[in-house]
Amino acid sequence: MAMLFGAVCLLGGRPGWTEAMPACIKPGEWLRMEDGKPVANDVLLKQLSQRRIVLLGEHHTNADHHRWQLQMLAGLFALQPALAIGLEMFPREAQPVLDRWVAGELTEKEFLQQTHWQSGWRFDAGLYLPIFHFARINRIPMHAINVNPVLLGEVRAKGWAAIDAAARQGISDPAPASRDYLEMLANSFAAHRPQASHGGPPGELKDEDKQAFQRFVEGQLLWDRAMAEALAAVAKRQHAPLVVGLMGTGHMVYDFGVPHQLTELGMADTASLIPWDEQIACEEMVPGFAYAVFGLAPDTAEQEPDKPRLGVFLEPIEGGVKVVKLIERSVAEASGVKEGDRIVEIAGHRVAEVDDVIAKVQAMLPGAWLPLTVLRGDQRKELVAKFPPRP
């Protein structure tokens, strides 16, 4: 499930420090947001080791963010051996697989297959595997904290109130969003829906977009609440470990998302740490942005071209896979695929599981066409997915 925010949205109007903000954070240094002053790494780690929950942000595709997370986990583990790791990358139902992985019962391939990594989180597993192996080597419990994507999709389609209590997977009503969080979400909503007009507060959205925005907010709050509840459940155990949550930066900034929900759950002793890179404007780093920010050098690695994407969320069913969500303006939508379709063949080969579709799609070259056979009710339809040429 991808993070909603590629970069932190500018909010403006927030009080800054009395002295001028440094131009940027130096690589390898920490800046404490409360007073805008540098703080030594060992001092900060000792402070964090006494917290109940520590949140580490990330931009999902930035390799240095994950290296920094691993560094933080190693430092905290040295000070607090009673450690647990909460992971946005996995929905709650993946927990038995995570337990088996940490216990050493699964190979790397089995772990990724059984957690449905390619059809679930979908980002490059190589960015995360060093963290997963660190947990396995040291037998550090890993906890799946994300919400089920099907439930999230239903909330975005129908709203939280329309979800039957038995189908809410034990998640309680989220605490309402602050006005600043609503503004941040409105900016993200408008960026993902170019037809939506947004020149200020959420109330300035076009009338036809207001309901869609409300469902968008409810989905985000559900996402935040599910992760907060999962983290709090571990932190409230008898002889509780230090719980370190790994998640997208957009769920943490200004204590809007998960930290706000944790506070409402009685878990205010939380610290949010964010790695700085060029995606975050320096003027955003004011009191309240995070507990502390770590400076990273600009990413100089060569970027691989994006892998081809069909633009669907799939779930396995008997005799194929089912399209449970269709991404707007995607290759799949343009080809005529509909939500509820069952993909039974791809490029003339029978589809037995989700990975069959993923393997074929990711092998596609820019500009190539991919034949699909879907069942829509009792009708068999032959479609063609046309992938765009490389820019």
N, C-alpha and C positions, 0 to 999 in steps of 0.2 A: 504494500500500500504506500503510494508515494506521498511525500510531504507536500503540503499545499503551497508552501512559500519557497520560492527560489532564493529570494533575498529579503531581508527585513524591510518592511515598508516604512517610509518616513512618516512620523506622526507630527512632529513639530510642537512648539508651545510648551515643551517640558522644561522645568527649571534645571539649569546647569550648575556647575560649581562656581564659587565666587571668583576663582582664578581661571585663567585661560586654559582651555582643554589642550593637551598635547596634540600635535599634528596627527600622529598615529602611534600605535603601540609598537615598541621595538620588538623584533622577532626574539623569541625566547624569554620574554619578560611578562610578568603579570601586572595588571592594573586593577586595583580595587575600585569598584564603582561608587562606593559610599562616599569617598573623599577624593577620588581621582589620583591617588598616590600609588606608586609601585609597591609591591609586596614580594618578599623573597619566597621562592618556591617551597622551601622547607617549612617556613612559618605558615604559609597557606595550607599546606597538606596537613599539618598538625591541627589546625583549626577545623578543617573539613572532616578529619577522622573522628571528631567528636559530634558531628551532626548525625541525625537519624537517616536523612535522605540527601543524596547529592545527585544533581542532574547534569549530565554532560551533553552539550549540544553538538550538532553536526549539520553540514550540508552533505547530503547522502553520497554525492559523487566525488567529493574531495578526499583524496587519499590521505593527505596530511591531517585532516580532521580525525580520521580513524587511527592514525599513528599516535596522535595526541591523546585520544581516548585510552588507548592501550597503555601509554606512559602514565596517565592518571590512575588507571586501575592498578598498575604495578606499584606506584607510589603509595596509594591508599592501602593496598593489601599488605605492604611491608609494615605499616603502622597499625592496621586493624585487620588481623587475620580472619575475623568473623565478618565476611563480606558476601554480598549477593548482588547479582547483576540483573537489572530489569531491561528488557529489550523490546523496543517498538517494532522491530522487524518481524515479530511473530505474533499471530493471534493466540488467544488464550487456549484454544483447543490443541495447540501444538505442544503444550507443556509436557505430556508424557514422552515425546520424542526428545525434548531438551534434557529431560532427566536421564534418558538412556544414553545420550551423547556424553554428558558430564561423567556418567558412570563408566564410560569406555566401552560401551556395548555396540556402538555403531561406527562404521567407517565414515569418512567424510562424504563420500558419494551417497551413502544410505541416509545420512543426516539431512543433506540438502533435498534428496528426493522425498523423504517422509515428511519434511516440513513444507513441501511444495514451494520451495524458494523461488523457482522460476516463474510460477504463476501467481505467487503471492507478493513478495517484496520486490523481486525482479531486478534490483540493482546488482551490480557486479559482486558476486559472493567473495571474490578475492580480496575485496576491501575489508571484509568483516571476519574472514576466517582466522587471521592471527588473534583476534579477540576471543573467538570461540575456542581456539586451541589453548589459549592462556587459561581460560576457565576450566577446560578439561584437564590440563596438566596439573592444575592446583586444586581440582575438585571443588571449584567455586560454583555454587548453585546459579543456574541461569533461569530466569523467569520470563515467560511469554506474557506481555502486558497489553498487547493491542486488542482492539475490538474486531470482531468478525466482519470481514468486508461485505458480506451479504446483508447483515443487519445494518451496517453503515449505509449501504445503498438504499435500503428500504426507508430509513429515516430521511435521507435526502429526497426520496421520491414522495413520501407520504407525511413526514413529520413524526416527531417523537410521540406525540399524544395518540397517534393512530396505531402505535405498536402495542399489541396485547402484552399484558404484564408477564405472561408465561414465556413470551418470545424475547424478553429484554435481557436474557442471559445473566440475570442477577444484578445488572447495573442499575444504580439508583438515579434519580433525577439529577441532572447536572445543575450546579450553581449557575445563576444567570451571568452573562458576560458583562463586563464593564463597558462604558461608552467608548473608551479608548480602544478596547479590544474589538468592539463592533466596527470602529472605523478602520482598524487594521484589516479585519476580515472583509470589509467592503472593498478596500483597495485590491485585495487578493481576488475577490469575486469578480470585480470588473476586469482584472487582468486575464482571468480564465474565460470570461464571456465578453469579448470585445464589443458585442452589441449592447451591453449594459452601460448606461450612462451614470457616471459617478464623479461629481465634482466636489464632494465634501462629505458630510455625515451620511449614514445609511438612509436617512429620510429623504435624501435627494436622488435616490435611485428612481428610474422610471417605474411607473405603476406596474407594468407587466413583469418587471423584474423583482418586485418587492417580495412576492411569495417565494420565488426561487431563492432569493437571498436568505429569507427566514429559514428555509429548509437547509441551506448551506451552513448557516450558523448552528442550527440544531445538530447537524452532522459533526461539525467541528467540536462542539461542546461534548457530544457523546464520546468522541475520540479522546478528548482531554480527560473526561471523567473516567473512562474505562482504564486508561493508563494510571491515573492517580489512585483509583481504588485498588488496582493490582499492586502498586508499590506500597500503599499504606497497609495492605493486608500482610505483607511480609514484615514491614517495619513495626507492626503492632504485636508480633509474636513474642512469646516468652523467650528471653535471651535472644532478642532480635539482633540480626547482623546490621552492619552499615549497608544500606541499600543504595546502589549506584544505578541510576536510570540513564540509558542511552536513547536519545530521540532527536528528531529534527529541531533545529534552533527555533523555528516558528512556534513550537509548542511551549516555549519557555520565556521568550523575551518579555521584559517588563513584568514578569510574574503573572502574565495574563492567563495562560492556558492551564497546563498541568499544575504549576505552583499554586494558582488560585484555587483549583479544585482540591488540592492537598490541604490547603489552609481550611477550607470548608469542612474537610474530613477530620479536622483536629490535628493535622500534621504540619504545623507552621515551621518546625525546625528543619528547613530545607534550604539548600544553597544551589543556585544555578550558575554553572560555569560555561562560558561560550568561547570558542576559538575565533579569533579575529582573522579575517582575510579581506581581500579587496571587494567582496560582495557586500560588506557592511560599511556604510559610510561612517567616518570617524565622528562626525557630529551627532550620530545616534548614541554614542557611548556616554551616557549621562547617568546620574544617580537613578537607580531603579532598573536600568537596562539588564543587569545581571549582578550576581554577587562579585564576580571578578571575570576579567577577560584576558585571554592568553594571546600574545602576538605570534603570528605565523608569517613567514616570508611569502611573497607572491608565488603562486604555483607555476613552476617553470617546466613541468612535465608535458610532453607532447600528448595532446588529447586524441584519443581514438574516436573515430566517427561514431555517431550514435547507431546502435543496432536497430535493424528494422523492427517496427512495431505494428501489429495488426490493430490494436486499439480496443481490446475486449478484456473483460474479466471472465474467466472460465471456471467451471466446477465439473469434476468427473461424474458421469452417470453411466448407466449400463448401455453399452453399445456406442459410446462416443463421449463427447463433452458438451456441456450446455453453456450458452452465452448468458451470463447473469447480469452483466452490465456492459453497455456500449459507450465508448468515449466519443464525445461530439467531435465532428470534423475529422474523424479518423479514417484510415484506409478501410477498415471494416464497414463503417457507416457508408462510405462512398460506394462500396461494392454491393450494398443492399442487404447486408447482414442485419438481423433484428434481434433484440433481446428476447430470450426464450428459444431461439434457434438451437438445434443440436447439430454440431459439426461431426459428420460421420466419415468424411473422406477429405484428404488434402493432397493435392497433386497426384491423384489417383491411388493414394495409399490409405488404407483403413486407419481411422483414428481410434486408438484404444485408451489413451490417457492424455492429460493436458500437456505433458512434455513432448508428445508427438507433434502437437501444433507448434509449440515454442521452437522446437528444433528446426522445423521446416521454415518458419518465418525468419528466424535469425540467420538462416543460410541464404536468404534472398539477397540478390544484388540490387542496387538502386535502379529503378526504372523497370524491374522485372514484374511479370504477372504470375499470380498464384491461383490455380483453380481450386475452388472449395465446393464441396457437396454438403448441403444442410437439409435437415428435416424440419419443416415448419408445420406443426400439427401432423397431418397425414400426407402432406405434400413434400415431394423431393425437389429441391431447387439446386440448379447448377449456377454458381456465382464465380466471379473472377476478382480477386484482390489485386489492385494495381498500385505498386509501390512507387513513390515519387522518385525522379532522378536525383542524383546527388547535387546539391546546390553548387 
